[in-house]
């Protein structure tokens, strides 16, 4: 079995921020009847499980070691998952990422106003 790549030391804190950003974005998305989007509704739109949404929002995972024993840790969603979520929420993928993961030139998210960062 291939050994898992170690996460950066600051990943647990960044995973929490990623979860916070996802929760906030989901809260801003309104359904056709004006309600906030639930985790289950987002999961359906993104074609992933509700548990996956829940794990990202709560910065955790359901990882298991080679023997099937729980090996909990911070969530680490893949790019395809984040892209599916951003498309479902109709937002830019980069809007989900914590500021610390973005280059300084785009941390203020210039695409929101159509203006380039200086």
Backbone as JSON, one array per atom type, in Angstrom:
{
  "sequence": "XXXXXXXXXXXXXXXXXXXXXXXXXXXXXXXXXXXXXXXXXXXXXXXXXXXXXXXXXXXXXXXXXXXXXXXXXXXXXXXXXXXXXXXXXXXXXXXXXXXXXXXXXXXXXXXXXXXXXX",
  "N": [[0.84, -1.19, 0.0], [0.48, 2.23, -0.76], [2.1, 4.87, 0.89], [0.58, 7.58, 2.58], [0.73, 11.01, 1.63], [2.11, 13.49, 3.67], [0.29, 16.11, 5.22], [0.66, 19.71, 5.04], [1.91, 21.54, 7.89], [0.3, 23.69, 8.6], [-2.16, 22.99, 7.6], [-4.48, 21.97, 9.11], [-5.62, 24.34, 10.27], [-6.15, 25.8, 7.96], [-7.97, 24.12, 6.74], [-10.16, 24.41, 8.4], [-10.8, 27.08, 7.83], [-11.44, 26.81, 5.12], [-13.74, 25.23, 5.36], [-15.36, 27.06, 6.73], [-15.63, 29.04, 4.76], [-16.98, 27.61, 2.78], [-19.39, 27.0, 4.13], [-20.36, 29.6, 4.52], [-20.69, 30.45, 1.84], [-22.59, 28.62, 0.98], [-24.68, 29.42, 2.6], [-25.33, 31.87, 1.48], [-26.4, 31.22, -0.94], [-29.49, 30.96, -2.44], [-32.41, 28.97, -2.57], [-35.01, 28.14, -4.98], [-37.34, 28.76, -3.61], [-36.52, 30.71, -1.9], [-35.15, 29.92, 0.39], [-32.25, 29.14, 2.44], [-29.6, 27.16, 1.14], [-29.41, 23.76, 1.85], [-27.08, 21.34, 3.26], [-27.6, 18.85, 2.17], [-29.02, 19.51, -0.17], [-27.03, 20.93, -1.56], [-25.16, 18.88, -1.87], [-26.59, 17.2, -3.6], [-26.8, 18.88, -5.88], [-24.08, 19.15, -6.5], [-23.39, 16.59, -6.95], [-22.19, 14.88, -5.08], [-21.66, 13.25, -1.89], [-23.72, 14.03, 0.99], [-22.4, 13.68, 3.35], [-19.8, 14.18, 2.58], [-19.87, 16.95, 2.07], [-20.5, 17.79, 4.66], [-18.21, 16.9, 6.03], [-16.23, 18.55, 4.86], [-17.12, 21.11, 5.63], [-16.82, 20.87, 8.36], [-14.15, 20.42, 8.69], [-12.98, 17.8, 8.68], [-12.29, 14.28, 8.16], [-13.06, 10.97, 6.93], [-11.08, 9.07, 6.94], [-9.34, 5.93, 6.76], [-6.99, 3.54, 7.98], [-4.77, 1.04, 6.54], [-5.76, -1.26, 7.73], [-8.38, -0.76, 8.14], [-9.03, 0.75, 10.31], [-10.2, 3.7, 11.96], [-8.75, 6.79, 10.99], [-8.72, 9.6, 11.74], [-8.6, 13.04, 10.75], [-7.83, 16.36, 9.52], [-10.06, 17.54, 6.97], [-9.5, 17.03, 3.46], [-10.28, 17.91, 0.71], [-10.46, 17.06, -2.76], [-9.5, 18.61, -5.9], [-11.43, 18.2, -7.92], [-13.73, 17.82, -6.41], [-13.99, 20.31, -5.09], [-14.33, 21.92, -7.32], [-16.76, 20.93, -8.35], [-18.46, 21.7, -6.26], [-18.16, 24.51, -6.3], [-19.23, 25.07, -8.82], [-21.85, 24.19, -8.44], [-22.7, 26.04, -6.56], [-22.53, 28.25, -8.06], [-20.31, 29.98, -8.07], [-16.96, 31.33, -8.19], [-14.25, 29.06, -8.2], [-11.98, 29.85, -6.73], [-13.14, 31.47, -4.83], [-13.87, 29.82, -2.79], [-11.55, 29.16, -1.51], [-9.35, 29.68, 1.28], [-7.9, 32.86, 2.11], [-5.14, 32.67, 2.65], [-4.22, 30.72, 0.96], [-4.17, 31.86, -1.5], [-2.4, 33.8, -3.97], [-0.97, 36.96, -3.03], [-1.71, 39.03, -4.86], [-4.27, 38.43, -5.72], [-5.9, 38.15, -3.56], [-7.87, 39.92, -2.81], [-9.82, 39.29, -4.54], [-10.29, 40.23, -7.39], [-11.96, 39.62, -9.54], [-14.54, 39.82, -8.73], [-15.3, 42.46, -8.89], [-14.53, 43.08, -11.38], [-12.2, 44.38, -11.73], [-8.67, 44.61, -11.9], [-6.3, 43.57, -9.45], [-4.01, 45.71, -7.8]],
  "CA": [[0.0, 0.0, 0.0], [1.22, 3.47, -0.86], [2.02, 5.71, 2.08], [-0.08, 8.87, 2.32], [1.55, 12.22, 1.7], [1.82, 14.28, 4.87], [-0.27, 17.44, 4.98], [1.45, 20.79, 5.63], [1.63, 21.78, 9.31], [-0.78, 24.68, 8.77], [-3.38, 22.55, 6.94], [-5.69, 21.92, 9.96], [-6.23, 25.67, 10.39], [-6.67, 26.17, 6.65], [-9.16, 23.29, 6.5], [-11.25, 25.06, 9.14], [-11.17, 28.27, 7.06], [-12.12, 26.33, 3.93], [-15.08, 24.85, 5.8], [-16.1, 28.29, 7.02], [-15.95, 29.7, 3.48], [-18.02, 26.8, 2.14], [-20.63, 27.21, 4.88], [-20.83, 30.96, 4.23], [-21.15, 30.49, 0.45], [-23.84, 27.86, 0.94], [-25.7, 30.24, 3.25], [-25.7, 32.96, 0.6], [-27.12, 30.67, -2.08], [-30.91, 30.8, -2.12], [-33.17, 28.05, -3.41], [-36.1, 28.79, -5.72], [-38.35, 29.27, -2.67], [-35.9, 31.73, -1.07], [-34.49, 29.38, 1.58], [-30.83, 28.84, 2.34], [-29.31, 25.84, 0.61], [-28.98, 22.79, 2.87], [-25.96, 20.48, 2.87], [-28.13, 17.8, 1.31], [-29.32, 20.1, -1.48], [-25.75, 21.2, -2.21], [-24.6, 17.59, -2.26], [-27.33, 16.77, -4.78], [-26.39, 19.72, -7.0], [-22.67, 18.9, -6.81], [-23.27, 15.16, -7.21], [-21.32, 14.25, -4.08], [-22.48, 12.89, -0.73], [-23.92, 15.04, 2.04], [-21.33, 13.45, 4.31], [-18.6, 14.87, 2.08], [-20.09, 18.38, 2.35], [-20.41, 17.93, 6.11], [-16.8, 16.75, 6.41], [-15.48, 19.74, 4.46], [-17.53, 22.23, 6.48], [-16.35, 20.63, 9.73], [-12.71, 20.2, 8.62], [-12.64, 16.46, 9.12], [-12.4, 13.25, 7.12], [-13.4, 9.63, 7.39], [-9.99, 8.22, 6.47], [-9.04, 4.69, 7.48], [-5.68, 2.99, 7.65], [-4.83, -0.2, 5.76], [-6.52, -2.28, 8.45], [-9.77, -0.33, 8.26], [-9.22, 1.51, 11.54], [-10.33, 5.15, 11.72], [-7.54, 7.6, 11.02], [-9.29, 10.93, 11.52], [-7.73, 14.2, 10.59], [-8.53, 17.44, 8.82], [-10.52, 17.24, 5.62], [-8.58, 17.37, 2.39], [-11.04, 17.65, -0.52], [-9.74, 17.17, -4.02], [-9.85, 19.69, -6.81], [-12.69, 17.89, -8.6], [-14.8, 18.05, -5.43], [-14.15, 21.76, -4.91], [-14.87, 22.46, -8.56], [-18.18, 20.56, -8.39], [-19.15, 22.54, -5.28], [-18.2, 25.91, -6.78], [-20.19, 25.14, -9.93], [-23.19, 24.05, -7.87], [-23.01, 27.31, -5.89], [-22.41, 29.3, -9.06], [-19.27, 30.91, -7.65], [-15.63, 30.99, -8.66], [-13.54, 28.09, -7.36], [-11.08, 30.56, -5.82], [-13.91, 32.07, -3.74], [-13.95, 28.85, -1.69], [-10.25, 28.97, -0.87], [-8.92, 30.67, 2.26], [-6.97, 33.87, 1.59], [-3.75, 32.24, 2.8], [-3.86, 29.85, -0.16], [-4.15, 32.65, -2.73], [-1.31, 34.79, -4.09], [-1.4, 38.28, -2.54], [-2.29, 39.87, -5.9], [-5.69, 38.15, -5.98], [-6.62, 37.91, -2.31], [-9.08, 40.76, -2.73], [-10.72, 38.71, -5.53], [-10.64, 41.29, -8.35], [-13.0, 39.21, -10.5], [-15.87, 40.2, -8.23], [-15.61, 43.83, -9.33], [-14.09, 43.22, -12.75], [-11.0, 45.2, -11.73], [-7.44, 43.9, -11.56], [-5.63, 44.01, -8.23], [-2.8, 46.49, -8.09]],
  "C": [[0.88, 1.24, 0.0], [1.02, 4.3, 0.4], [1.42, 7.06, 1.7], [0.91, 10.02, 2.47], [1.14, 13.01, 2.94], [1.27, 15.65, 4.47], [0.64, 18.5, 5.6], [1.01, 21.06, 7.07], [0.47, 22.75, 9.51], [-2.11, 24.22, 8.15], [-4.59, 22.46, 7.87], [-6.39, 23.28, 10.09], [-6.82, 26.12, 9.06], [-7.92, 25.37, 6.31], [-10.37, 23.87, 7.21], [-11.74, 26.28, 8.35], [-11.89, 27.89, 5.77], [-13.56, 25.94, 4.26], [-15.94, 26.06, 6.1], [-16.53, 29.0, 5.74], [-17.06, 28.94, 2.75], [-19.37, 27.03, 2.81], [-21.22, 28.58, 4.57], [-21.38, 31.05, 2.8], [-22.47, 29.75, 0.31], [-24.98, 28.67, 1.55], [-26.17, 31.4, 2.39], [-26.52, 32.5, -0.61], [-28.57, 30.43, -1.68], [-31.56, 29.83, -3.1], [-34.29, 28.82, -4.1], [-37.17, 29.37, -4.79], [-37.75, 30.25, -1.65], [-35.2, 31.23, 0.19], [-32.99, 29.21, 1.33], [-30.66, 27.4, 1.88], [-28.82, 24.92, 1.73], [-27.76, 22.02, 2.36], [-26.44, 19.42, 1.9], [-28.44, 18.32, -0.09], [-28.04, 20.4, -2.25], [-25.12, 19.9, -2.7], [-25.27, 17.07, -3.53], [-26.89, 17.56, -6.01], [-24.96, 19.42, -7.46], [-22.39, 17.44, -7.15], [-22.18, 14.5, -6.35], [-22.19, 13.95, -2.86], [-22.62, 14.05, 0.26], [-22.82, 14.91, 3.09], [-20.05, 14.16, 3.88], [-18.7, 16.37, 2.34], [-19.9, 18.63, 3.85], [-18.96, 17.84, 6.58], [-15.99, 17.98, 6.04], [-15.83, 20.91, 5.38], [-17.0, 22.09, 7.9], [-14.87, 20.27, 9.81], [-12.3, 18.83, 9.16], [-12.74, 15.5, 7.94], [-12.76, 11.92, 7.76], [-12.33, 8.63, 6.98], [-9.81, 7.0, 7.37], [-7.66, 4.22, 7.07], [-5.86, 1.69, 6.87], [-5.6, -1.31, 6.41], [-7.99, -1.91, 8.63], [-10.07, 0.44, 9.53], [-9.33, 2.99, 11.23], [-8.99, 5.85, 11.88], [-7.96, 9.05, 10.78], [-8.24, 12.01, 11.42], [-8.5, 15.28, 9.88], [-8.95, 17.0, 7.43], [-9.51, 17.7, 4.59], [-9.27, 17.09, 1.05], [-10.18, 17.85, -1.76], [-10.25, 18.31, -4.88], [-11.19, 19.43, -7.49], [-13.88, 18.14, -7.68], [-15.06, 19.54, -5.26], [-14.72, 22.42, -6.16], [-16.36, 22.15, -8.68], [-18.99, 21.43, -7.44], [-19.26, 23.98, -5.78], [-19.19, 26.06, -7.94], [-21.62, 25.05, -9.42], [-23.64, 25.35, -7.21], [-22.95, 28.51, -6.82], [-21.46, 30.41, -8.61], [-17.94, 30.46, -8.25], [-14.99, 30.0, -7.68], [-12.67, 28.81, -6.32], [-11.83, 31.23, -4.67], [-14.08, 31.12, -2.57], [-12.66, 28.79, -0.88], [-9.94, 30.06, 0.15], [-7.89, 31.63, 1.66], [-5.53, 33.4, 1.62], [-3.29, 31.32, 1.67], [-3.77, 30.59, -1.49], [-2.94, 33.56, -2.77], [-1.82, 36.16, -3.64], [-2.11, 39.13, -3.6], [-3.77, 39.6, -6.14], [-6.48, 37.88, -4.71], [-7.87, 38.76, -2.16], [-10.09, 40.37, -3.8], [-11.21, 39.75, -6.54], [-11.72, 40.91, -9.33], [-14.4, 39.56, -10.02], [-16.28, 41.58, -8.72], [-15.23, 44.05, -10.78], [-12.83, 44.07, -12.87], [-9.81, 44.35, -11.31], [-6.9, 44.45, -10.24], [-4.36, 44.75, -8.61], [-1.65, 46.03, -7.26]]
}
